[in-house]
Amino acid sequence: MITPMKVYTGIREGERVTVSVDGQPLDARLDLRDFHASGFEWGYEGSGPSQLALAILADHADPQTALGNYRKFVQIFIAEIEDDSWRLTSDEINQRISETTIVPMDLKTLMRKVRGEI
């Protein structure tokens, strides 16, 4: 079964943040996990961006996928947004998640591990 492509958009106007999927408000999915954020946010790693990542992935895929990948999605997309507006498609989500590997160490430690020093 082919899933229709969805389009996610976010707009910040002053203190007001609006996130939608195909023009409809995006459900925060507090039923899956409540980060106690004051709303969706982006541009850094924190509770608002985590809630946004979880909500997008839960809408895009399923709850288990969302819970297992939201941290990675915050790092590879949500925290990197610098503008007051953004647009993301289902295809872009799939591409970003499949092409990215999060390395839980700094480069110096990684190089030492590759050389067999640790």
MMTF fields as JSON, N, C-alpha, C and O atoms, coordinates in Angstrom:
{
  "mmtfVersion": "1.0.0",
  "mmtfProducer": "UNKNOWN",
  "numBonds": 471,
  "numAtoms": 472,
  "numGroups": 118,
  "numChains": 1,
  "numModels": 1,
  "chainsPerModel": [1],
  "groupsPerChain": [118],
  "chainIdList": ["A"],
  "bondAtomList": [4, 2, 8, 6, 12, 10, 16, 14, 20, 18, 24, 22, 28, 26, 32, 30, 36, 34, 40, 38, 44, 42, 48, 46, 52, 50, 56, 54, 60, 58, 64, 62, 68, 66, 72, 70, 76, 74, 80, 78, 84, 82, 88, 86, 92, 90, 96, 94, 100, 98, 104, 102, 108, 106, 112, 110, 116, 114, 120, 118, 124, 122, 128, 126, 132, 130, 136, 134, 140, 138, 144, 142, 148, 146, 152, 150, 156, 154, 160, 158, 164, 162, 168, 166, 172, 170, 176, 174, 180, 178, 184, 182, 188, 186, 192, 190, 196, 194, 200, 198, 204, 202, 208, 206, 212, 210, 216, 214, 220, 218, 224, 222, 228, 226, 232, 230, 236, 234, 240, 238, 244, 242, 248, 246, 252, 250, 256, 254, 260, 258, 264, 262, 268, 266, 272, 270, 276, 274, 280, 278, 284, 282, 288, 286, 292, 290, 296, 294, 300, 298, 304, 302, 308, 306, 312, 310, 316, 314, 320, 318, 324, 322, 328, 326, 332, 330, 336, 334, 340, 338, 344, 342, 348, 346, 352, 350, 356, 354, 360, 358, 364, 362, 368, 366, 372, 370, 376, 374, 380, 378, 384, 382, 388, 386, 392, 390, 396, 394, 400, 398, 404, 402, 408, 406, 412, 410, 416, 414, 420, 418, 424, 422, 428, 426, 432, 430, 436, 434, 440, 438, 444, 442, 448, 446, 452, 450, 456, 454, 460, 458, 464, 462, 468, 466],
  "bondOrderList": [1, 1, 1, 1, 1, 1, 1, 1, 1, 1, 1, 1, 1, 1, 1, 1, 1, 1, 1, 1, 1, 1, 1, 1, 1, 1, 1, 1, 1, 1, 1, 1, 1, 1, 1, 1, 1, 1, 1, 1, 1, 1, 1, 1, 1, 1, 1, 1, 1, 1, 1, 1, 1, 1, 1, 1, 1, 1, 1, 1, 1, 1, 1, 1, 1, 1, 1, 1, 1, 1, 1, 1, 1, 1, 1, 1, 1, 1, 1, 1, 1, 1, 1, 1, 1, 1, 1, 1, 1, 1, 1, 1, 1, 1, 1, 1, 1, 1, 1, 1, 1, 1, 1, 1, 1, 1, 1, 1, 1, 1, 1, 1, 1, 1, 1, 1, 1],
  "groupList": [{"groupName": "MET", "atomNameList": ["N", "CA", "C", "O"], "elementList": ["N", "C", "C", "O"], "formalChargeList": [0, 0, 0, 0], "bondAtomList": [1, 0, 2, 1, 3, 2], "bondOrderList": [1, 1, 2], "singleLetterCode": "M", "chemCompType": "L-PEPTIDE LINKING"}, {"groupName": "ILE", "atomNameList": ["N", "CA", "C", "O"], "elementList": ["N", "C", "C", "O"], "formalChargeList": [0, 0, 0, 0], "bondAtomList": [1, 0, 2, 1, 3, 2], "bondOrderList": [1, 1, 2], "singleLetterCode": "I", "chemCompType": "L-PEPTIDE LINKING"}, {"groupName": "THR", "atomNameList": ["N", "CA", "C", "O"], "elementList": ["N", "C", "C", "O"], "formalChargeList": [0, 0, 0, 0], "bondAtomList": [1, 0, 2, 1, 3, 2], "bondOrderList": [1, 1, 2], "singleLetterCode": "T", "chemCompType": "L-PEPTIDE LINKING"}, {"groupName": "PRO", "atomNameList": ["N", "CA", "C", "O"], "elementList": ["N", "C", "C", "O"], "formalChargeList": [0, 0, 0, 0], "bondAtomList": [1, 0, 2, 1, 3, 2], "bondOrderList": [1, 1, 2], "singleLetterCode": "P", "chemCompType": "L-PEPTIDE LINKING"}, {"groupName": "LYS", "atomNameList": ["N", "CA", "C", "O"], "elementList": ["N", "C", "C", "O"], "formalChargeList": [0, 0, 0, 0], "bondAtomList": [1, 0, 2, 1, 3, 2], "bondOrderList": [1, 1, 2], "singleLetterCode": "K", "chemCompType": "L-PEPTIDE LINKING"}, {"groupName": "VAL", "atomNameList": ["N", "CA", "C", "O"], "elementList": ["N", "C", "C", "O"], "formalChargeList": [0, 0, 0, 0], "bondAtomList": [1, 0, 2, 1, 3, 2], "bondOrderList": [1, 1, 2], "singleLetterCode": "V", "chemCompType": "L-PEPTIDE LINKING"}, {"groupName": "TYR", "atomNameList": ["N", "CA", "C", "O"], "elementList": ["N", "C", "C", "O"], "formalChargeList": [0, 0, 0, 0], "bondAtomList": [1, 0, 2, 1, 3, 2], "bondOrderList": [1, 1, 2], "singleLetterCode": "Y", "chemCompType": "L-PEPTIDE LINKING"}, {"groupName": "GLY", "atomNameList": ["N", "CA", "C", "O"], "elementList": ["N", "C", "C", "O"], "formalChargeList": [0, 0, 0, 0], "bondAtomList": [1, 0, 2, 1, 3, 2], "bondOrderList": [1, 1, 2], "singleLetterCode": "G", "chemCompType": "PEPTIDE LINKING"}, {"groupName": "ARG", "atomNameList": ["N", "CA", "C", "O"], "elementList": ["N", "C", "C", "O"], "formalChargeList": [0, 0, 0, 0], "bondAtomList": [1, 0, 2, 1, 3, 2], "bondOrderList": [1, 1, 2], "singleLetterCode": "R", "chemCompType": "L-PEPTIDE LINKING"}, {"groupName": "GLU", "atomNameList": ["N", "CA", "C", "O"], "elementList": ["N", "C", "C", "O"], "formalChargeList": [0, 0, 0, 0], "bondAtomList": [1, 0, 2, 1, 3, 2], "bondOrderList": [1, 1, 2], "singleLetterCode": "E", "chemCompType": "L-PEPTIDE LINKING"}, {"groupName": "SER", "atomNameList": ["N", "CA", "C", "O"], "elementList": ["N", "C", "C", "O"], "formalChargeList": [0, 0, 0, 0], "bondAtomList": [1, 0, 2, 1, 3, 2], "bondOrderList": [1, 1, 2], "singleLetterCode": "S", "chemCompType": "L-PEPTIDE LINKING"}, {"groupName": "ASP", "atomNameList": ["N", "CA", "C", "O"], "elementList": ["N", "C", "C", "O"], "formalChargeList": [0, 0, 0, 0], "bondAtomList": [1, 0, 2, 1, 3, 2], "bondOrderList": [1, 1, 2], "singleLetterCode": "D", "chemCompType": "L-PEPTIDE LINKING"}, {"groupName": "GLN", "atomNameList": ["N", "CA", "C", "O"], "elementList": ["N", "C", "C", "O"], "formalChargeList": [0, 0, 0, 0], "bondAtomList": [1, 0, 2, 1, 3, 2], "bondOrderList": [1, 1, 2], "singleLetterCode": "Q", "chemCompType": "L-PEPTIDE LINKING"}, {"groupName": "LEU", "atomNameList": ["N", "CA", "C", "O"], "elementList": ["N", "C", "C", "O"], "formalChargeList": [0, 0, 0, 0], "bondAtomList": [1, 0, 2, 1, 3, 2], "bondOrderList": [1, 1, 2], "singleLetterCode": "L", "chemCompType": "L-PEPTIDE LINKING"}, {"groupName": "ALA", "atomNameList": ["N", "CA", "C", "O"], "elementList": ["N", "C", "C", "O"], "formalChargeList": [0, 0, 0, 0], "bondAtomList": [1, 0, 2, 1, 3, 2], "bondOrderList": [1, 1, 2], "singleLetterCode": "A", "chemCompType": "L-PEPTIDE LINKING"}, {"groupName": "PHE", "atomNameList": ["N", "CA", "C", "O"], "elementList": ["N", "C", "C", "O"], "formalChargeList": [0, 0, 0, 0], "bondAtomList": [1, 0, 2, 1, 3, 2], "bondOrderList": [1, 1, 2], "singleLetterCode": "F", "chemCompType": "L-PEPTIDE LINKING"}, {"groupName": "HIS", "atomNameList": ["N", "CA", "C", "O"], "elementList": ["N", "C", "C", "O"], "formalChargeList": [0, 0, 0, 0], "bondAtomList": [1, 0, 2, 1, 3, 2], "bondOrderList": [1, 1, 2], "singleLetterCode": "H", "chemCompType": "L-PEPTIDE LINKING"}, {"groupName": "TRP", "atomNameList": ["N", "CA", "C", "O"], "elementList": ["N", "C", "C", "O"], "formalChargeList": [0, 0, 0, 0], "bondAtomList": [1, 0, 2, 1, 3, 2], "bondOrderList": [1, 1, 2], "singleLetterCode": "W", "chemCompType": "L-PEPTIDE LINKING"}, {"groupName": "ASN", "atomNameList": ["N", "CA", "C", "O"], "elementList": ["N", "C", "C", "O"], "formalChargeList": [0, 0, 0, 0], "bondAtomList": [1, 0, 2, 1, 3, 2], "bondOrderList": [1, 1, 2], "singleLetterCode": "N", "chemCompType": "L-PEPTIDE LINKING"}],
  "groupTypeList": [0, 1, 2, 3, 0, 4, 5, 6, 2, 7, 1, 8, 9, 7, 9, 8, 5, 2, 5, 10, 5, 11, 7, 12, 3, 13, 11, 14, 8, 13, 11, 13, 8, 11, 15, 16, 14, 10, 7, 15, 9, 17, 7, 6, 9, 7, 10, 7, 3, 10, 12, 13, 14, 13, 14, 1, 13, 14, 11, 16, 14, 11, 3, 12, 2, 14, 13, 7, 18, 6, 8, 4, 15, 5, 12, 1, 15, 1, 14, 9, 1, 9, 11, 11, 10, 17, 8, 13, 2, 10, 11, 9, 1, 18, 12, 8, 1, 10, 9, 2, 2, 1, 5, 3, 0, 11, 13, 4, 2, 13, 0, 8, 4, 5, 8, 7, 9, 1],
  "groupIdList": [1, 2, 3, 4, 5, 6, 7, 8, 9, 10, 11, 12, 13, 14, 15, 16, 17, 18, 19, 20, 21, 22, 23, 24, 25, 26, 27, 28, 29, 30, 31, 32, 33, 34, 35, 36, 37, 38, 39, 40, 41, 42, 43, 44, 45, 46, 47, 48, 49, 50, 51, 52, 53, 54, 55, 56, 57, 58, 59, 60, 61, 62, 63, 64, 65, 66, 67, 68, 69, 70, 71, 72, 73, 74, 75, 76, 77, 78, 79, 80, 81, 82, 83, 84, 85, 86, 87, 88, 89, 90, 91, 92, 93, 94, 95, 96, 97, 98, 99, 100, 101, 102, 103, 104, 105, 106, 107, 108, 109, 110, 111, 112, 113, 114, 115, 116, 117, 118],
  "secStructList": [7, 7, 7, 7, 7, 7, 3, 3, 3, 3, 3, 3, 3, 6, 6, 3, 3, 3, 3, 3, 3, 6, 6, 3, 3, 7, 7, 7, 7, 6, 6, 6, 7, 7, 7, 7, 7, 1, 1, 7, 7, 7, 1, 1, 1, 1, 2, 2, 2, 2, 2, 2, 2, 2, 2, 2, 2, 2, 2, 2, 1, 7, 2, 2, 2, 2, 2, 2, 2, 2, 2, 2, 2, 2, 2, 2, 6, 4, 4, 4, 7, 7, 1, 1, 3, 3, 3, 3, 3, 2, 2, 2, 2, 2, 2, 2, 2, 2, 2, 7, 7, 7, 7, 1, 1, 7, 2, 2, 2, 2, 2, 2, 2, 2, 6, 6, 7, 7],
  "xCoordList": [0.836, 0.0, 0.878, 1.812, 0.588, 1.344, 0.659, -0.535, 1.445, 0.931, 1.008, 2.044, -0.071, -0.013, 0.979, 1.133, 1.65, 2.626, 1.909, 0.926, 2.431, 1.918, 2.911, 4.102, 2.391, 3.247, 3.059, 1.946, 4.175, 4.191, 4.763, 5.77, 4.129, 4.616, 4.597, 3.751, 5.544, 5.6, 5.813, 6.59, 5.117, 5.233, 5.288, 4.463, 6.267, 6.367, 6.073, 6.741, 5.062, 4.703, 4.71, 3.751, 5.815, 5.98, 6.096, 6.987, 5.211, 5.213, 4.333, 4.319, 3.612, 2.659, 3.324, 3.904, 3.234, 3.794, 2.647, 1.844, 2.58, 1.558, 2.223, 3.082, 1.829, 2.346, 1.147, 0.191, 1.211, 0.103, 0.607, 1.764, -0.313, -0.064, -1.191, -2.369, -0.809, -1.776, -2.831, -4.007, -2.391, -3.269, -4.093, -4.81, -4.008, -4.754, -3.803, -2.646, -4.246, -3.365, -2.793, -3.505, -1.519, -0.85, -1.13, -0.935, -1.588, -1.852, -0.517, 0.393, -0.381, 0.868, 1.179, 2.313, 0.226, 0.371, 0.876, 1.793, 0.251, 0.571, 0.229, 0.728, -0.625, -0.969, 0.224, 0.287, 1.164, 2.355, 3.421, 4.001, 3.663, 4.627, 4.416, 4.287, 4.38, 4.202, 5.533, 5.988, 6.14, 7.427, 7.245, 8.222, 6.012, 5.678, 6.182, 6.64, 6.086, 6.468, 5.299, 4.148, 5.606, 4.534, 4.005, 3.272, 4.378, 3.943, 5.077, 6.172, 4.8, 5.832, 6.903, 6.617, 8.117, 9.23, 10.225, 10.132, 11.19, 12.263, 13.471, 13.386, 14.603, 15.824, 16.794, 17.85, 16.45, 17.312, 16.815, 15.789, 17.527, 17.078, 16.467, 17.124, 15.238, 14.55, 13.168, 12.853, 12.335, 11.014, 10.076, 9.39, 10.037, 9.181, 9.572, 8.706, 10.869, 11.296, 11.066, 10.74, 11.229, 10.981, 9.51, 9.189, 8.606, 7.174, 6.832, 6.016, 7.448, 7.218, 7.7, 6.98, 8.9, 9.448, 8.563, 8.26, 8.151, 7.291, 5.965, 5.492, 5.371, 4.076, 4.185, 3.325, 5.233, 5.404, 5.59, 4.936, 6.473, 6.742, 5.539, 5.31, 4.77, 3.572, 2.534, 1.826, 2.441, 1.502, 2.014, 1.243, 3.312, 3.937, 3.97, 3.742, 4.247, 4.426, 3.466, 2.278, 3.991, 3.178, 3.793, 4.925, 3.054, 3.556, 4.894, 5.756, 5.091, 6.354, 7.538, 8.598, 7.354, 8.414, 8.709, 9.87, 7.666, 7.834, 8.61, 9.547, 8.223, 8.895, 10.345, 11.196, 10.631, 11.987, 12.904, 14.124, 12.33, 13.151, 13.065, 13.754, 12.24, 12.054, 13.353, 13.589, 14.2, 15.456, 16.352, 16.909, 16.469, 17.262, 16.693, 17.441, 15.359, 14.716, 14.907, 15.048, 14.91, 15.203, 16.603, 16.795, 17.573, 18.962, 19.176, 19.882, 18.572, 18.854, 17.977, 18.303, 16.867, 16.015, 15.513, 15.817, 14.767, 14.076, 15.044, 14.79, 16.136, 17.097, 17.857, 18.418, 17.883, 18.639, 17.849, 18.429, 16.548, 15.729, 16.085, 16.032, 16.448, 16.845, 15.81, 15.864, 14.886, 13.921, 12.632, 12.391, 11.808, 10.518, 9.451, 8.327, 9.798, 8.863, 9.633, 10.786, 8.982, 9.605, 8.543, 7.356, 8.997, 8.118, 8.869, 10.063, 8.175, 8.785, 7.77, 6.606, 8.201, 7.301, 7.587, 8.629, 6.653, 6.828, 8.084, 8.835, 8.312, 9.502, 10.787, 11.744, 10.807, 11.995, 12.226, 13.371, 11.156, 11.29, 11.935, 12.901, 11.403, 11.955, 13.426, 14.241, 13.763, 15.148, 16.064, 17.125, 15.678, 16.53, 16.758, 17.87, 15.722, 15.866, 16.705, 17.527, 16.515, 17.25, 18.712, 19.546, 19.04, 20.41, 21.265, 22.435, 20.718, 21.444, 21.741, 20.886, 22.963, 23.365, 23.844, 24.732, 23.263, 23.672, 24.817, 24.682, 25.93, 27.083, 27.109, 27.284, 26.936, 26.821, 28.176, 28.393, 29.079, 30.38, 30.948, 30.502, 31.92, 32.537, 33.534, 33.884, 33.984, 34.864, 36.185, 36.68, 36.755, 38.04, 37.911, 38.768, 36.827, 36.603, 36.356, 36.869, 35.579, 35.314, 36.609, 36.813, 37.483, 38.75, 39.626, 40.275, 39.654, 40.425, 39.868, 40.631, 38.542, 37.931, 38.255, 38.553, 38.201, 38.513, 39.974, 40.268, 40.869, 42.283, 42.569, 43.689, 41.554, 41.742, 42.415, 42.922, 42.425, 43.086, 42.212, 42.714, 40.921, 40.017, 39.127, 38.296],
  "yCoordList": [-1.187, 0.0, 1.247, 1.349, 2.169, 3.412, 4.466, 4.73, 5.057, 6.098, 7.437, 7.765, 8.211, 9.51, 10.436, 10.394, 11.275, 12.193, 13.281, 13.872, 13.517, 14.584, 15.737, 15.554, 16.936, 18.12, 18.735, 19.081, 18.866, 19.455, 20.857, 21.062, 21.825, 23.206, 23.789, 23.447, 24.669, 25.38, 26.857, 27.238, 27.684, 29.142, 29.757, 29.447, 30.634, 31.388, 32.845, 33.456, 33.392, 34.805, 35.417, 35.288, 36.089, 36.62, 35.475, 34.636, 35.426, 34.353, 33.17, 32.138, 33.321, 32.294, 31.33, 31.75, 30.033, 28.986, 28.102, 27.622, 27.894, 27.056, 25.964, 26.243, 24.722, 23.597, 22.843, 22.558, 22.524, 21.812, 20.69, 20.658, 19.772, 18.696, 18.776, 18.669, 18.964, 19.129, 20.189, 20.033, 21.268, 22.388, 22.262, 23.195, 21.129, 20.913, 20.954, 20.56, 21.418, 21.457, 20.079, 19.076, 20.038, 18.79, 18.456, 19.292, 17.232, 16.749, 16.585, 15.952, 17.134, 17.074, 15.664, 15.399, 14.778, 13.387, 13.291, 12.531, 14.08, 14.039, 12.682, 12.33, 11.919, 10.576, 9.624, 8.642, 9.906, 9.058, 9.449, 8.601, 10.744, 11.276, 12.771, 13.464, 13.261, 14.692, 15.251, 14.928, 16.087, 16.696, 17.951, 18.619, 18.269, 19.441, 20.724, 21.65, 20.75, 21.931, 22.908, 22.519, 24.168, 25.158, 25.241, 26.167, 24.281, 24.236, 23.729, 23.444, 23.622, 23.193, 24.274, 25.466, 23.85, 24.769, 24.077, 22.873, 24.847, 24.309, 25.213, 26.319, 24.74, 25.54, 25.215, 25.838, 24.251, 23.83, 22.469, 21.986, 21.849, 20.584, 20.884, 21.477, 20.488, 20.74, 20.134, 19.312, 20.537, 19.924, 20.264, 19.379, 21.515, 21.91, 21.214, 20.672, 21.216, 20.481, 18.968, 18.321, 18.405, 16.972, 16.639, 15.631, 17.49, 17.259, 17.361, 16.587, 18.306, 18.471, 17.248, 16.733, 16.788, 15.619, 14.398, 13.667, 14.179, 13.049, 13.15, 12.157, 14.323, 14.524, 14.284, 13.625, 14.814, 14.611, 13.135, 12.602, 12.475, 11.061, 10.173, 9.196, 10.489, 9.702, 9.862, 8.911, 11.047, 11.272, 10.615, 10.046, 10.703, 10.184, 8.658, 8.058, 8.033, 6.582, 5.955, 5.792, 5.608, 4.977, 5.337, 5.817, 5.108, 5.494, 4.865, 5.552, 3.583, 2.926, 3.529, 3.763, 3.776, 4.41, 5.794, 6.189, 6.528, 7.884, 7.867, 8.644, 6.992, 6.922, 6.47, 6.877, 5.646, 5.15, 6.075, 5.918, 7.046, 7.887, 9.393, 10.155, 9.845, 11.286, 12.002, 13.117, 11.396, 12.063, 12.305, 13.388, 11.269, 11.363, 12.448, 13.227, 12.493, 13.472, 14.897, 15.829, 15.067, 16.395, 16.824, 17.95, 15.929, 16.255, 16.522, 17.463, 15.7, 15.821, 16.817, 17.212, 17.236, 18.197, 19.325, 20.49, 19.015, 20.039, 21.068, 22.269, 20.625, 21.543, 22.367, 23.41, 21.912, 22.6, 23.703, 24.475, 23.797, 24.824, 26.183, 26.395, 27.102, 28.442, 29.511, 30.612, 29.208, 30.209, 30.167, 29.236, 31.195, 31.265, 30.451, 30.331, 29.889, 29.014, 27.893, 28.062, 26.753, 25.599, 24.72, 24.838, 23.826, 22.88, 21.559, 21.541, 20.461, 19.146, 18.159, 18.169, 17.308, 16.311, 14.932, 14.706, 14.026, 12.638, 12.029, 11.331, 12.291, 11.753, 12.259, 11.502, 13.54, 14.102, 13.482, 13.267, 13.198, 12.542, 11.172, 10.835, 10.393, 9.064, 9.145, 8.363, 10.082, 10.232, 10.618, 10.017, 11.596, 12.063, 10.975, 10.819, 10.23, 9.191, 8.027, 7.486, 7.64, 6.485, 6.793, 5.888, 8.037, 8.391, 8.892, 9.215, 8.964, 9.578, 8.564, 7.77, 8.611, 7.804, 8.76, 9.579, 8.658, 9.497, 8.787, 7.638, 9.477, 8.925, 9.548, 10.76, 8.73, 9.277, 9.587, 9.273, 10.198, 10.589, 11.704, 11.914, 12.411, 13.473, 12.87, 11.694, 13.67, 13.197, 12.656, 11.64, 13.318, 12.874, 11.46, 10.605, 11.229, 9.915, 8.874, 7.757, 9.235, 8.319, 7.92, 6.741, 8.875, 8.576, 7.675, 6.766, 7.914, 7.05, 5.624, 4.658, 5.493, 4.178, 3.478, 2.284, 4.204, 3.637, 3.15, 2.109, 3.894, 3.507, 2.396, 1.889, 2.004, 0.945, 1.399, 0.574, 2.708, 3.247, 3.105, 3.159, 2.926, 2.756, 1.542, 1.225],
  "zCoordList": [0.0, 0.0, 0.0, 0.795, -0.866, -0.95, -0.088, -0.224, 0.798, 1.671, 0.942, 0.364, 0.963, 0.296, 0.999, 2.22, 0.2, 0.776, 1.581, 1.134, 2.765, 3.614, 3.614, 3.362, 3.904, 3.995, 5.375, 5.773, 6.099, 7.433, 7.314, 6.636, 7.967, 7.94, 9.348, 10.174, 9.592, 10.859, 10.597, 9.722, 11.36, 11.223, 12.608, 13.467, 12.824, 14.068, 13.738, 12.903, 14.408, 14.267, 15.657, 16.418, 15.973, 17.318, 18.302, 18.17, 19.287, 20.278, 19.862, 20.532, 18.773, 18.33, 17.352, 16.351, 17.652, 16.801, 16.317, 17.116, 15.009, 14.413, 13.598, 12.761, 13.84, 13.064, 12.513, 13.234, 11.226, 10.601, 9.703, 9.284, 9.428, 8.473, 7.447, 7.787, 6.2, 5.113, 5.441, 5.111, 6.096, 6.39, 7.661, 8.022, 8.347, 9.584, 10.772, 10.628, 11.947, 13.121, 13.444, 13.395, 13.771, 14.121, 15.579, 16.461, 15.832, 17.186, 17.915, 17.381, 19.111, 19.877, 20.386, 20.785, 20.38, 20.827, 22.269, 22.581, 23.123, 24.547, 25.154, 26.223, 24.468, 24.935, 24.85, 25.591, 23.958, 23.828, 24.841, 25.518, 24.929, 25.895, 26.006, 24.997, 27.214, 27.471, 27.967, 29.065, 27.147, 27.501, 28.352, 28.692, 28.69, 29.498, 28.842, 29.511, 27.535, 26.768, 26.763, 26.957, 26.542, 26.448, 25.018, 24.672, 24.204, 22.807, 21.937, 22.421, 20.655, 19.718, 19.579, 19.7, 19.327, 19.057, 18.16, 17.924, 17.655, 16.823, 16.924, 17.458, 16.41, 16.404, 17.532, 17.639, 18.368, 19.477, 19.949, 19.471, 20.877, 21.462, 22.818, 23.674, 23.025, 24.282, 24.267, 23.407, 25.219, 25.35, 24.189, 23.676, 23.774, 22.644, 21.345, 20.658, 20.991, 19.802, 19.915, 18.92, 21.098, 21.278, 21.058, 20.427, 21.58, 21.376, 19.899, 19.397, 19.198, 17.767, 16.991, 16.136, 17.28, 16.587, 16.811, 15.868, 18.049, 18.369, 17.618, 17.064, 17.593, 16.929, 15.418, 14.832, 14.791, 13.35, 13.038, 12.142, 13.769, 13.489, 13.786, 13.073, 14.816, 15.126, 14.024, 13.691, 13.465, 12.366, 11.083, 10.309, 10.879, 9.663, 9.629, 8.578, 10.754, 10.787, 11.795, 11.518, 12.954, 14.0, 15.353, 15.409, 16.444, 17.768, 18.143, 18.691, 17.863, 18.229, 17.473, 18.054, 16.186, 15.388, 15.932, 16.043, 16.269, 16.803, 18.113, 18.294, 19.017, 20.317, 20.181, 20.972, 19.201, 19.009, 18.246, 18.294, 17.535, 16.651, 16.894, 16.216, 17.842, 17.985, 18.372, 17.906, 19.209, 19.614, 18.399, 18.214, 17.586, 16.357, 15.443, 14.853, 15.331, 14.45, 14.96, 14.168, 16.272, 16.828, 16.383, 15.922, 16.523, 16.196, 14.719, 14.356, 13.852, 12.421, 11.687, 10.567, 12.293, 11.595, 12.486, 12.227, 13.506, 14.299, 14.891, 14.797, 15.49, 16.117, 15.089, 15.425, 13.84, 12.79, 12.091, 11.328, 12.329, 11.672, 12.237, 13.449, 11.361, 11.794, 11.461, 12.009, 10.584, 10.126, 10.936, 11.705, 10.748, 11.419, 10.701, 11.189, 9.543, 8.846, 8.17, 7.773, 8.047, 7.422, 6.805, 7.109, 5.922, 5.219, 5.114, 4.813, 5.36, 5.338, 4.769, 5.169, 3.838, 3.262, 3.848, 4.462, 3.649, 4.084, 3.472, 4.153, 2.2, 1.525, 2.179, 2.343, 2.551, 3.201, 4.578, 4.975, 5.303, 6.602, 6.413, 7.097, 5.493, 5.226, 4.85, 5.34, 3.99, 3.535, 4.685, 4.855, 5.468, 6.572, 7.613, 8.116, 7.933, 8.958, 8.44, 9.18, 7.2, 6.677, 6.384, 6.42, 6.097, 5.718, 6.872, 6.668, 8.063, 9.166, 10.255, 10.647, 10.726, 11.87, 12.951, 12.714, 14.122, 15.236, 15.957, 16.377, 16.094, 16.795, 18.189, 18.315, 19.25, 20.603, 21.245, 22.415, 20.489, 21.026, 20.165, 19.037, 20.689, 19.902, 18.914, 19.017, 17.97, 16.901, 17.431, 16.943, 18.416, 18.986, 19.577, 19.356, 20.332, 20.922, 19.833, 19.912, 18.828, 17.72, 17.026, 16.738, 16.754, 16.068, 16.936, 16.418, 18.238, 19.137, 19.112, 19.143, 19.056, 19.019, 17.697, 17.691, 16.582, 15.274, 15.242, 14.656, 15.862, 15.894, 16.887, 16.944, 17.682, 18.658, 19.94, 20.701, 20.19, 21.38, 22.63, 23.752, 22.431, 23.584, 23.367, 24.218]
}
